[in-house]
Amino acid sequence: MGIDKGIAPANATNHRLTVQFIDASGLRWQRVGLAPPTRILGELAEPAPNTE
């Protein structure tokens, strides 16, 4: 059957996905790559810049 490669292309090693979401309490969070989510305070935020 082979190795499960998920949904990312095989050559996407230098890309990170940024996800912003609101939890059930109405708090806003952002997760970049595999890092733990961090809370977004203040105004709506733009995705974190890619530092690589």
C-alpha positions as protocol buffer text, in pm:
chain_id: "A"
residue {
  index: 1
  type: MET
  ca { x: 0 y: 0 z: 0 }
}
residue {
  index: 2
  type: GLY
  ca { x: 286 y: 245 z: 69 }
}
residue {
  index: 3
  type: ILE
  ca { x: 348 y: 539 z: 300 }
}
residue {
  index: 4
  type: ASP
  ca { x: 58 y: 779 z: 373 }
}
residue {
  index: 5
  type: LYS
  ca { x: 175 y: 1117 z: 241 }
}
residue {
  index: 6
  type: GLY
  ca { x: -129 y: 1311 z: 364 }
}
residue {
  index: 7
  type: ILE
  ca { x: -263 y: 1600 z: 156 }
}
residue {
  index: 8
  type: ALA
  ca { x: 62 y: 1793 z: 104 }
}
residue {
  index: 9
  type: PRO
  ca { x: 266 y: 1748 z: -214 }
}
residue {
  index: 10
  type: ALA
  ca { x: 588 y: 1550 z: -177 }
}
residue {
  index: 11
  type: ASN
  ca { x: 797 y: 1863 z: -257 }
}
residue {
  index: 12
  type: ALA
  ca { x: 624 y: 2088 z: 1 }
}
residue {
  index: 13
  type: THR
  ca { x: 893 y: 2055 z: 268 }
}
residue {
  index: 14
  type: ASN
  ca { x: 961 y: 2431 z: 276 }
}
residue {
  index: 15
  type: HIS
  ca { x: 595 y: 2531 z: 321 }
}
residue {
  index: 16
  type: ARG
  ca { x: 403 y: 2582 z: 643 }
}
residue {
  index: 17
  type: LEU
  ca { x: 28 y: 2598 z: 676 }
}
residue {
  index: 18
  type: THR
  ca { x: -120 y: 2878 z: 890 }
}
residue {
  index: 19
  type: VAL
  ca { x: -468 y: 2824 z: 1032 }
}
residue {
  index: 20
  type: GLN
  ca { x: -672 y: 3080 z: 1224 }
}
residue {
  index: 21
  type: PHE
  ca { x: -985 y: 2969 z: 1406 }
}
residue {
  index: 22
  type: ILE
  ca { x: -1237 y: 3070 z: 1674 }
}
residue {
  index: 23
  type: ASP
  ca { x: -1309 y: 2825 z: 1955 }
}
residue {
  index: 24
  type: ALA
  ca { x: -1645 y: 2756 z: 2122 }
}
residue {
  index: 25
  type: SER
  ca { x: -1578 y: 3037 z: 2374 }
}
residue {
  index: 26
  type: GLY
  ca { x: -1527 y: 3293 z: 2095 }
}
residue {
  index: 27
  type: LEU
  ca { x: -1149 y: 3318 z: 2145 }
}
residue {
  index: 28
  type: ARG
  ca { x: -933 y: 3351 z: 1833 }
}
residue {
  index: 29
  type: TRP
  ca { x: -631 y: 3125 z: 1779 }
}
residue {
  index: 30
  type: GLN
  ca { x: -360 y: 3076 z: 1519 }
}
residue {
  index: 31
  type: ARG
  ca { x: -151 y: 2769 z: 1445 }
}
residue {
  index: 32
  type: VAL
  ca { x: 156 y: 2782 z: 1219 }
}
residue {
  index: 33
  type: GLY
  ca { x: 291 y: 2454 z: 1088 }
}
residue {
  index: 34
  type: LEU
  ca { x: 313 y: 2193 z: 1364 }
}
residue {
  index: 35
  type: ALA
  ca { x: 356 y: 2448 z: 1645 }
}
residue {
  index: 36
  type: PRO
  ca { x: 95 y: 2461 z: 1921 }
}
residue {
  index: 37
  type: PRO
  ca { x: -186 y: 2713 z: 1869 }
}
residue {
  index: 38
  type: THR
  ca { x: -136 y: 3063 z: 2010 }
}
residue {
  index: 39
  type: ARG
  ca { x: -412 y: 3301 z: 2111 }
}
residue {
  index: 40
  type: ILE
  ca { x: -468 y: 3608 z: 1893 }
}
residue {
  index: 41
  type: LEU
  ca { x: -528 y: 3922 z: 2099 }
}
residue {
  index: 42
  type: GLY
  ca { x: -658 y: 4256 z: 1971 }
}
residue {
  index: 43
  type: GLU
  ca { x: -770 y: 4315 z: 1614 }
}
residue {
  index: 44
  type: LEU
  ca { x: -803 y: 4046 z: 1348 }
}
residue {
  index: 45
  type: ALA
  ca { x: -454 y: 3926 z: 1263 }
}
residue {
  index: 46
  type: GLU
  ca { x: -281 y: 3857 z: 936 }
}
residue {
  index: 47
  type: PRO
  ca { x: -105 y: 3520 z: 906 }
}
residue {
  index: 48
  type: ALA
  ca { x: 242 y: 3510 z: 1061 }
}
residue {
  index: 49
  type: PRO
  ca { x: 521 y: 3582 z: 811 }
}
residue {
  index: 50
  type: ASN
  ca { x: 731 y: 3291 z: 692 }
}
residue {
  index: 51
  type: THR
  ca { x: 1067 y: 3326 z: 867 }
}
residue {
  index: 52
  type: GLU
  ca { x: 1248 y: 3061 z: 664 }
}
